[in-house]
Every structure is written in C-alpha cells, then in structure tokens.
Amino acid sequence: MYVCNCFGVTEAQVQRHADGGACTPRQIASACKAGTDCGSCVRRIQAILGRGASPRREPAYQGGPVLSEAEGADALEEAA
C-alpha cells in the first residue's frame, strides 16, 4: 500500500528504512523523499514509526483555587 503518493513510496519501503535506523519522518524523507512534497503522508509515516499523535494532556489549572489568600500571603512573605 502506498504511503506517499507523490513519490510512490510504499509502507514496506518506509518500514525498511525504519528497520535500517530511520526513526523520524525527516530521516525517512532523507532516505526516500516521502513527506517532502504535499506532506499529507507525514502522519502515516509517524504511525509506522510508532510516533503517533501525542496524547492530550489535562490542563494544570482545573478552575479551583491554587492557594487561599492566607496561604498565598504566607508563601509570598516566606519567599521574600
């Protein structure tokens, strides 16, 4: 199956380059040009390399108070 239609690069070719040491989409691009034209195949290349989309992280601030007013004042005085 083709991964990169622009240059006719197959999934097997990408996997071969990965097995040969290419571990980033840029290294795959250097080896076979896949991902260097329209870029639509970069996500598939990342998936083949096992570098899928990063999981979304929860925001650190969830809407509750970080410090109460008393704790905030004490912390500021101690830091000074």
N, C-alpha and C positions, 0 to 999 in steps of 0.2 A: 504494500500500500504506500502511496506517495505521501510524504510529509511536506515536502516543498515542491509545489507545482511549478514555480518559476524556474527552478534548475533541475527538476526531475529527480530529486533525492528521495530515496525510499526510507521507510522506517528501519529496514535491515541495515542500510548504509549508515544511518545515524547511530544505530546500536553498535555497529562495528567500530566506528570512531570512538564511541564512549568506552567500549571494551579496550580500545587501544590507548586510553588515557585522557581523552577529551572529557572534561567534567563541567563545562559551562557552555551556554549557547554560543558565546563568542568563539570558543575553541572549536566547536562544531562548524561554525561559519568559516573559520580559517581553513578547516580541513576540506570542506565541500561546498562552500558558498550558501548553504541552506540558511535562511533567515536574513539574508543581506539585501534582498530586493524589496518586496512589499511588506515583509515582516509578519504576515499572517500565520506563519508556521512556528513562530518562536515559542508560543505556549505549548504546542505539541512537542517540540524539542525539549522544553523544560520537563514535561511529563515523562518523556522517555528517559531523561537523565535522573528522574526521581526528584526533581526540584519543582514540584507543582506550586501552585499559589500558596503563599503563606497564610496560615490561619489568622483570622481576625482576632485581635486582642481586645479585651474589655478595657474601656477607659478607666484610668486610675481613680478619677473622681466620680463617685456614683450619686452625687447630689446631697449627701449628708454632711454635717459639719466636720471639718477636718480637725479643728481644735476649738474648744469652747473659748469664750472670751477670757476667762480666768487662766486657762492653760496657755493660751496664746500670749497673754501679758507676761506670765511667769517665764515662758520659754524665751521671749524676747529679752527679758531682764537678765536671764542666765547667760544668753549668748553675748551680751554686751560687756 
